[in-house]
Amino acid sequence: MKITLTGEDSLRLVPSSGPLTIESESPDQSYSPFHMLGSALGACTLSVLQSWAANRNIAAGDLKIDISWTFVEGQHRVGSMNVKLDWPSLSAEVWPRAIRVASVCGIHQTMTHPIEITVDAVGAEAPEIEAAAPLEKSESLSATTSHADGQRGPTNPP
């Protein structure tokens, strides 16, 4: 698989033989954690679609996946992601099924449902770990704090 960083908020995945490669269109662009998040979604989607296509004898060599994201204004987090499938050889009547299959990807399913993230500290001397910012009840993540005594509890807003 080849991943090409196409911007600070986008990338393209293309199937290829051999090892995974990550390239950039600009020499000063680095592979950020947000690119990693987009790569996970794109790689999972590509894998699911290639498997589905192989089981149906559909050629997938020309399948390309573009992933882009937008940030929540005033916050350093992703607010939305877009998956764009570019598959020139896929016939029009099969597209609706391909789009449904793409959404079966485990990373897609994880990102569209609430998840809980915990941060643990190692050692008895570890201080209480606070979340960077309190999350609203409408947010997708549940925030918990781990204490040095190993107990977990809800994060208390400052």
N, C-alpha and C positions, 0 to 999 in steps of 0.2 A: 504494500500500500504506500502511496506517496501522498503526503500532506503538504500543501502549499499555503503559507500564510499570505492572504491576499489583502490584509489590512489589519489595523489594531483590533477590529471587531468582526473579523471574518476569515474563513479559510476554505480550501477546496480539498476533497479527498478523491483520489483516483486509484482504481485497482492497478496493481503492478506485481510482477513476480519479483522474488528476491526480498531482501530485508526492508523493513520500514524505513522510509526516508522522510525527513522534514526539511522543507526549503522555504525560503522567503523571497518575495519579489523585490525586497529592499535589503541591502546589506546591513543597515542599522536597525532592523526590526528583530526583536527577540521573541522566543516562544514563551508566552506568558501563561500563568495559571488559567486565564480565561480561554486561551487557545487550547489548553489541555482539556478543559471542560467541553469545548466545542468538538475537539478531536474524539473524545469519548463518545459523544452522541453520534458523530458522523461515522466512526468506525463500527459502532454497534449497528447502525442503520445499514451501512454497506454490507456487513456480514449477514444480516438477516435477509436482505434483498438478494444477495448472491446465492444463499442457500435455497431460498424460495425459487429463484429463477432456475437453478440447477435441477431441482425436483420437477420442474415443469418444462424442461428442455428449452428454456428461453436464454438467448445469448445476453450476457451482462458485461461483456468486455468494454463496452462504450459507456457504461454507467459512471457518472460523476456526481458527487454530492457537494453542494455548497452550504456551509453553515455560517450564519451571521447572528449577531446578538446586539441588543441595545441595553444600555445601563439605566437604572433607576436614577432619575435626576437628583443630584445632591447626595447620592450614596454610591459607595464603591461596590456595587453588586449588580449582577445581571437581572434584568427585569423581564426580558423575553428573548426567545431564540427562534430562528427560522431555519427550516431544513428545505432546501430546494434540490429536487431530483432532476438531473439532466441525463436523459436516457434516450437518445435519438432513435435507436432501433426498436424500442418498445411500441407495440401497436396500440392505437387509441382505445380499443375495447378492453385492454388489459390494465390501463392506467389506474382506474379506480381500485382494483385489487392490489396493485403495487403500493399505492398510497396507504391503504389499510394495513398491509404487511409492514410497511416502514414504521408505523406507530406501535408495532408489537415489540420493537427493540426494548430490551430491559433497561437501558439507560433512559430512553424516552419515558418509559413507565415510571421509573424512579423519580425523574425530574417533574413529572406532572402530578405526583401525589406527595402529601406531606411526609417528611422524613425527620427523624430525630438525630441530632448530632451531639455527641458528648465530648468533652475535653477532659482528660484525666492527667493528673500530675503524679509522678513517680517519687516515692520517698515520704517518710513521715514528716519531714520538715517543709514539705511543699505548701506554698500558700494557697489560699482560696483563689480559684480562677474565675474571673468575671467575663461575661460576654462583652464584646466590644460596644454593643448598643442594644437596648431592649428591643425586642421584637413585638410588633403589634399582634393581636390575636388573629388577625386576618392573614398574617404571614404564613408561609408554607412550612417553616421549620419550627420545631419545639426546642427551646433553649433550656439546658440544664447546667448546673454548676457542680463540679466535683470538688470535694473538700479534702484536706490532707488526711482526715480520718477514714477516707474511702467512701463516705456517704454521698449520695447524690441528692440534689434538690433543685427546685426551680430557681432560675436566675432572678435575683432581685434587682429591679432597676435602681440606678444610683439616685 
